[in-house]
């Protein structure tokens, strides 16, 4: 937390949080790609390019005062062989660099300014009606934007987050926390939900005392939807009489450029998914003032079940390049705008945008259209002007010349009886080019759904080309450290345990 706070107020260097649980080769590749000036490990601060023992461990790179190490790298040494010396400094306002592979698989260092991170945190606290001092439960790794934002929100709110490597009813009840950020898989496994409930109203209906109005589109371009002042859904508007959260001043601008300092384990947050124990009774979730649910598409039945039980679930949409969630329940945060490009992709503008990709100006230029970030997600606005994300453009399956959106197929499959979890991917096929493959965790392993029933169910709402041609039954969906499904693994033939094809 100290390193992050210093990076935000300008008194310390930018930080590049890395997960110490990553393989050494992967850590070495990230250091090679992003070329930080120094590495903070269990042995202290080591200038990049030198092995442990070859440097002064009390070094102060980038003007950061010497201090105790924030974490350690595997084995207590920098991973792999000596890297190249640190690269050029980042912009003066940059506070955090997040390593992400996005849809390409190649590492990209997303540079986020202190101003962008703080705007996102303040806008979130305002939207959910957070009060000063209310605490967050942190169960996401700080090497990912969702984990970092839990820490930034805590700093802005003047609260100390609670870190956990285990997530269950006892942890939630004893933490004293008001808020938590989860990915859908965490919520599903926590609640033991079966995702077959009917879709929930979107957004949840407001209370009778607080009617809400949908956002109105920008009159100059009907595709552009800025956040309209006063049109925040009543269920998320700050309640009258509550003290506003602290509005910290923008951090001072350092006089010299900063270079990110990676920390093998920045603040003491989990580096992988916490151990999750199903609660059976999900009433502990109702003790939280809000659950932010993002990182992946949330099954409608899962959200419906949690809301019906009294939990306040707020769906979020965003990515690392937008400082995480920037659209809540379909409505952009204050100052953020969303539009749909000619190719159907969601585009985002506003003060939460990233500054660029580290050492990759060509990638930065390709990701921006003027002041708009071009996402990899397909979307549309519904009748009330709320953003609906259809799925990722790079998850479109080309099967027999027809383009199928994997997320839409998954939404149809997960509403079929007998399906607990599902991920839909395209696998290479000699005849079809790609075949639509449904990877399913059955609700009852002894009575799993069959392919014929799934195909018939999908055809009720989607074209025949979208009906899965392969059903893979698994005990659990493999996950990445950030809680998202490991799509690369699922696309490989050897990842299946029981498979049926047509």
Residue pairs with C-beta under 8 A, 6 or more apart in sequence:
1 151
1 154
1 155
1 161
1 267
2 67
2 70
3 12
3 15
3 40
3 70
3 261
3 263
3 266
3 267
4 15
4 95
4 96
4 148
4 151
4 152
4 155
4 266
4 267
5 155
6 12
6 13
6 64
7 13
7 14
7 15
7 95
7 96
7 114
7 258
8 95
8 114
8 117
8 118
8 152
8 155
8 251
9 114
9 251
9 252
10 114
10 251
10 252
10 253
10 254
12 62
12 63
12 64
12 65
13 37
13 61
13 62
13 63
13 64
13 258
13 259
13 260
13 261
14 62
14 90
14 94
14 95
14 96
14 97
14 111
14 258
14 259
14 260
14 261
15 95
15 96
15 97
15 260
15 261
15 262
15 263
15 266
16 34
16 36
16 96
16 97
16 98
16 99
16 109
16 260
16 261
16 262
16 263
17 96
17 98
17 142
17 143
17 148
17 262
17 263
17 266
18 27
18 30
18 99
18 143
18 262
18 263
18 264
19 141
19 143
19 265
19 271
19 272
19 481
20 27
20 71
20 72
20 73
20 74
20 264
20 265
20 271
21 271
21 272
21 481
22 30
22 481
24 74
24 75
24 79
24 80
25 79
25 80
27 73
27 74
27 79
27 80
27 264
28 79
28 80
28 81
28 83
29 107
30 99
30 107
30 262
31 39
31 48
31 78
31 79
31 80
31 83
31 262
32 83
32 84
33 107
33 109
33 359
34 87
34 97
34 99
34 107
34 109
34 260
34 262
34 358
34 359
35 48
35 83
35 84
35 85
35 86
35 87
35 359
36 48
36 86
36 87
36 259
36 260
36 261
36 262
37 47
37 48
37 61
37 62
37 86
37 87
37 89
37 259
37 260
37 261
38 45
38 46
38 47
38 48
38 59
38 61
38 62
38 86
38 259
38 261
38 262
39 45
39 46
39 47
39 48
39 73
39 78
39 261
39 262
39 264
40 46
40 69
40 70
40 71
40 261
40 262
40 263
40 264
41 52
41 69
41 71
41 72
41 73
41 76
41 77
41 78
41 264
42 69
42 71
42 72
42 73
42 76
42 264
43 52
43 53
43 57
43 69
43 72
43 76
43 77
44 57
44 58
44 59
44 69
45 57
45 58
45 59
45 60
45 61
45 64
45 66
45 69
45 261
46 52
46 54
46 55
46 57
46 59
46 78
47 55
47 59
47 61
47 85
47 86
48 83
48 84
48 85
48 86
49 82
49 83
49 84
49 85
49 86
50 82
51 77
51 78
51 82
52 76
52 77
52 78
58 66
59 66
60 66
61 86
61 259
61 261
62 89
62 258
62 259
62 261
63 254
63 256
63 258
64 261
70 263
70 265
70 266
70 267
71 263
71 264
71 265
71 266
71 268
72 264
72 265
73 79
73 264
74 264
86 259
87 259
87 358
87 359
88 257
88 259
88 359
89 256
89 257
89 258
89 259
90 97
90 111
90 257
90 258
90 259
90 260
90 355
90 358
91 111
91 113
91 257
91 355
92 253
92 254
92 255
92 256
92 257
92 258
93 113
93 114
93 115
93 251
93 253
93 355
94 111
94 112
94 113
94 114
94 258
94 260
94 355
95 112
95 113
95 114
95 117
95 251
96 111
96 112
96 117
96 148
96 260
97 109
97 110
97 111
97 112
97 260
97 358
98 109
98 110
98 112
98 143
98 144
98 145
98 148
98 320
99 107
99 108
99 109
99 110
99 143
100 107
100 108
100 110
100 144
100 145
100 320
101 107
101 108
102 108
102 320
102 376
103 376
103 392
103 394
105 488
108 357
108 358
108 360
108 363
109 260
109 357
109 358
109 359
109 360
110 145
110 320
110 321
110 354
110 357
110 358
111 354
111 355
111 356
111 357
111 358
112 145
112 320
112 323
112 354
112 355
113 354
113 355
114 250
114 251
115 250
115 251
115 351
116 323
116 351
116 352
116 353
116 354
116 355
117 148
117 149
117 152
117 323
118 152
118 156
118 248
118 250
118 251
119 323
119 335
119 351
119 352
120 149
120 152
120 322
120 323
120 324
120 325
120 326
120 333
120 352
121 149
121 152
121 153
121 155
121 156
122 156
122 245
122 247
122 248
123 333
123 334
123 335
123 336
123 352
124 130
124 149
124 153
124 292
124 325
124 328
124 333
125 153
125 156
125 157
125 245
126 238
126 244
126 245
126 334
127 232
127 236
127 237
127 328
127 333
127 334
128 179
128 236
128 289
128 290
128 292
128 314
128 328
129 236
129 237
129 238
129 239
129 242
129 289
130 153
130 157
130 178
130 179
130 245
130 289
130 290
131 157
131 178
131 242
131 243
131 245
132 157
132 158
132 159
132 243
132 245
132 246
133 157
133 158
133 159
134 157
134 159
134 177
134 178
134 179
134 289
135 154
135 159
135 160
135 161
135 162
135 175
135 176
135 177
135 178
135 179
136 150
136 153
136 154
136 157
136 159
136 161
136 162
136 177
136 178
136 179
136 180
136 181
137 161
137 162
137 164
137 171
137 172
137 175
137 177
137 179
137 180
137 288
138 147
138 150
138 151
138 154
138 161
138 162
138 163
138 164
138 269
138 270
139 163
139 164
139 165
139 167
139 180
139 182
139 186
139 270
139 274
140 146
140 147
140 150
140 181
140 182
140 183
140 269
140 270
140 482
140 483
141 147
141 269
141 270
141 271
141 272
141 481
141 482
142 148
142 151
142 266
142 267
142 269
143 266
143 271
143 481
144 320
144 481
144 482
145 319
145 320
145 323
145 324
146 181
146 183
146 294
146 295
146 324
146 325
146 482
147 269
147 270
148 324
149 181
149 323
149 324
149 325
150 161
150 181
150 269
151 161
151 267
151 269
153 179
154 160
154 161
156 245
156 246
156 248
157 245
157 246
158 246
162 175
162 176
162 177
163 267
163 268
163 269
163 270
164 171
164 175
164 270
164 274
165 270
165 274
165 275
166 274
166 275
166 276
166 277
167 186
167 190
167 274
167 275
167 276
167 277
168 190
168 276
168 277
168 279
169 277
169 279
169 281
169 284
172 180
172 284
172 285
172 287
172 288
173 284
173 287
177 288
178 288
178 289
178 290
179 288
179 289
179 290
179 291
179 292
180 288
180 291
180 292
181 291
181 292
181 293
181 294
182 190
182 291
182 292
182 293
182 483
183 293
183 294
183 295
183 296
183 482
183 483
183 484
184 293
184 295
184 296
184 297
184 298
184 299
184 302
185 296
185 421
185 477
185 479
185 483
185 484
185 485
186 273
186 274
186 276
186 483
187 193
187 291
187 293
187 298
187 302
187 306
187 313
188 195
188 299
188 302
188 421
189 276
189 278
190 276
190 277
190 278
190 279
190 282
190 285
191 278
191 279
191 282
191 285
191 302
191 305
191 306
192 278
192 279
192 280
193 301
193 302
193 305
193 306
194 301
194 305
194 420
194 443
195 299
195 301
195 302
195 305
195 414
195 415
195 419
195 420
195 421
196 301
196 414
196 415
196 416
196 417
196 419
196 443
197 300
197 301
197 304
197 305
197 308
198 300
198 301
198 304
199 300
199 301
199 304
200 300
200 303
200 304
200 307
200 308
202 329
202 330
202 382
202 386
203 233
203 235
203 329
203 330
203 331
203 386
204 235
204 307
204 313
204 329
205 235
206 212
206 233
206 234
206 235
207 234
207 235
210 234
210 235
210 237
211 234
212 231
212 232
212 233
212 234
212 235
212 237
213 230
213 231
214 231
214 384
214 385
214 386
215 225
215 226
215 227
215 228
215 231
215 331
215 332
215 384
215 385
215 386
216 228
216 231
216 385
217 223
217 224
217 225
217 381
217 385
218 224
218 225
218 226
218 337
221 339
223 339
223 340
223 381
224 337
224 338
224 339
225 332
225 337
225 338
225 339
225 381
225 385
225 387
226 332
226 336
226 337
227 331
227 332
227 333
227 334
227 335
227 336
227 337
229 334
231 331
232 331
233 329
233 331
235 312
235 329
236 314
236 328
236 329
238 244
260 358
265 271
271 481
272 481
273 479
273 481
273 483
279 285
282 305
282 306
282 309
282 311
283 309
283 310
285 291
285 306
285 309
285 310
285 311
286 309
286 310
286 311
286 312
288 311
288 312
289 312
290 312
290 313
290 314
291 306
291 311
291 312
291 313
291 314
292 314
292 316
292 325
292 328
293 303
293 313
293 314
293 315
293 316
294 315
294 316
294 317
294 318
294 324
294 325
295 482
295 483
295 484
296 483
296 484
296 485
297 389
297 391
297 407
297 410
297 411
298 315
299 411
299 414
300 411
300 415
301 414
301 415
303 313
303 315
306 313
307 313
314 328
314 329
315 328
315 329
315 330
316 324
316 325
316 326
316 327
316 328
317 325
317 326
317 327
317 328
317 330
317 346
317 377
317 387
317 389
318 324
318 325
318 326
318 327
318 348
318 352
319 375
320 354
321 348
321 353
321 354
321 367
321 373
321 375
322 336
322 348
322 352
322 353
322 354
322 373
323 352
323 353
323 354
325 333
326 332
326 333
326 336
326 348
326 350
326 352
327 333
327 336
327 338
327 348
327 387
329 386
330 382
330 384
330 386
330 387
330 388
331 386
331 387
332 338
332 348
332 350
332 387
333 350
333 352
335 350
335 351
335 352
336 348
336 349
336 350
336 351
336 352
337 348
337 349
337 350
338 346
338 347
338 348
338 349
338 379
338 387
339 346
339 347
339 349
339 372
340 346
340 347
340 379
340 380
340 381
341 347
341 369
341 374
343 393
344 378
344 379
344 380
344 390
344 393
345 374
345 375
345 376
345 377
345 378
345 379
345 393
346 375
346 377
346 378
346 379
346 387
346 389
347 369
347 372
347 373
347 374
347 375
348 372
348 373
348 375
349 371
349 372
349 373
353 371
353 373
354 373
356 364
357 363
357 364
357 367
367 373
367 374
368 374
376 392
376 393
376 394
377 389
377 390
377 391
377 392
377 393
378 389
378 390
378 391
378 392
378 393
378 396
378 405
379 387
379 388
379 389
379 390
380 387
380 388
380 390
381 387
381 388
382 388
389 407
390 405
390 407
390 408
391 405
391 406
391 407
391 408
392 406
392 407
395 405
395 406
395 407
395 425
395 426
395 487
396 403
396 404
396 405
396 406
397 403
397 404
397 405
397 406
397 424
397 425
397 426
397 434
397 436
398 404
398 426
398 433
398 434
399 426
399 429
399 432
399 433
399 434
399 435
399 436
399 465
399 469
400 431
400 432
400 433
400 465
401 433
402 463
402 465
404 426
404 436
404 465
404 466
406 424
406 425
406 426
406 436
407 424
408 462
408 466
409 424
409 436
409 438
409 458
409 462
409 466
409 468
410 422
410 423
410 424
410 438
412 457
412 458
412 460
412 461
412 462
412 466
413 419
413 422
413 424
413 438
413 440
413 454
413 457
413 458
413 468
414 421
414 422
415 457
416 449
416 453
416 454
416 457
416 458
417 443
417 449
418 442
418 443
418 444
418 447
418 448
418 449
418 453
419 440
419 441
419 442
419 443
419 449
419 454
420 440
420 441
420 442
420 443
421 440
421 441
421 476
421 477
422 438
422 439
422 440
422 441
423 438
423 439
423 477
423 485
423 487
423 490
424 436
424 437
424 438
424 439
424 468
425 437
425 439
425 487
425 490
425 491
426 434
426 435
426 436
426 437
426 491
427 434
427 435
427 437
427 470
427 491
427 493
428 434
428 435
429 435
429 469
432 469
435 469
435 470
435 501
436 465
436 466
436 467
436 468
436 469
436 470
437 468
437 469
437 470
437 471
437 472
437 490
438 454
438 468
438 470
438 471
438 472
439 472
439 474
439 477
439 490
439 496
440 448
440 449
440 454
440 471
440 472
440 473
440 474
441 473
441 474
441 475
441 476
441 477
442 448
442 449
442 473
445 475
448 473
449 471
450 471
450 500
451 468
451 470
451 471
451 500
451 501
451 502
454 467
454 468
454 471
455 467
455 468
455 502
456 467
458 466
458 467
458 468
459 466
459 467
469 501
469 502
470 499
470 500
470 501
470 502
471 499
471 500
471 501
472 490
472 495
472 496
472 497
472 498
472 499
473 497
473 498
473 499
474 496
474 497
474 498
475 497
477 485
477 490
478 485
478 486
478 489
478 490
478 495
479 485
479 486
480 486
489 495
